[in-house]
Amino acid sequence: MIEDFSNLLPFADLIALRPSSYAFRIAIAVSAFFASLNIESTIKRAICFVVVLLTGAGLLLTGITHGTVVDILLGLAGLGAAGYSWWFTRH
């Protein structure tokens, strides 16, 4: 069974954080993204927009400093989601 994990070592270079950290960050960012699309509550929308923006920027900076592809892609997706929520609430 342990020999099976030796095949996964090349994939470990694609991420910089623990997998549980990604699950937590993605869950928070997704819920904040959908909450930021709520046009009825200005305070909640602004706070959730900042959460999505900071999560995307943090993952992008982590990916750039560590040279990890998955972090860069997740960071760009987070920044894109923040941009979309900004655009959606303005139009």
N, C-alpha and C positions, 0 to 999 in steps of 0.2 A: 504494500500500500504506500509506503513512504517513497518507493522508487518512482511512483506515478507523479509525485510532485516535482521531481527533478526536471521533468519536461516543461514545467510552467515557469522556470527561472527566467527565460528571456522575456516573458510578459511582465515580470516584476519591475523591469526597468522602465515600463511605460507609465507607472504611477509613482507619486512621491509620498502620498499619505496612506494611512491604514484603510482597508476597504470599509470598515465600519464608519470611519470618518466621512467617506464619500456618501454612504447611505444616509447618514444624518444630515449632511449639508444639502443633498439633493432633495430630501423630504422637506426640509425647512424652506428651501428656495422655491419648490413647486407650490407649496401651500401659500407662501408669501406672494408668488406671482399671481395666483388666482385671486387672492385677496386684494392685490393692487389694481385689479381690473374693476373693482367695485366703485361705481361712480357716485354712490350715495354717501359714502363716508370719506371725507377729505383727509382726516387725520390718519385713519387706518390705511388709506391708499398711499399716503406719503411715507409712512413708516415702512410699509411692505415694499414700496419701490426702493427705498434705501437699502433694505435687507437684500433684495435681489441684486441690486447694483454692487454692493460690497461683497457679496458672495461671488459674483462673477469676476470682479476685479481681483479678489483675493486668490481665486483659483488660477486666473490668468497669470498673476505675478508669481505664484508658486510654480506653475508650469514653465515660465520663462527662466526663473532662477535655477530650477532643477533640470530643465531640458526634457520635461516629460510631456508626451503628446496628449495623453488623456486629460491632463490638467489644463492644457492650453485649449483643447476643444470644449471642455466643460466651462471654462472661463468665457470663451467667446459666446457660447450658448447662453450663459447667464447675462452677459452684457447685451446680447440680442433680445433676450426676454425683457430686460429692463427698458430697452429702447422701444420695444413693442408696447409695453404697458404705458409708457409715457405717451406714445403716439395715440394709443387707443383712448386714453382719457382726455386727450386734447381735441379729438375730432368727434 
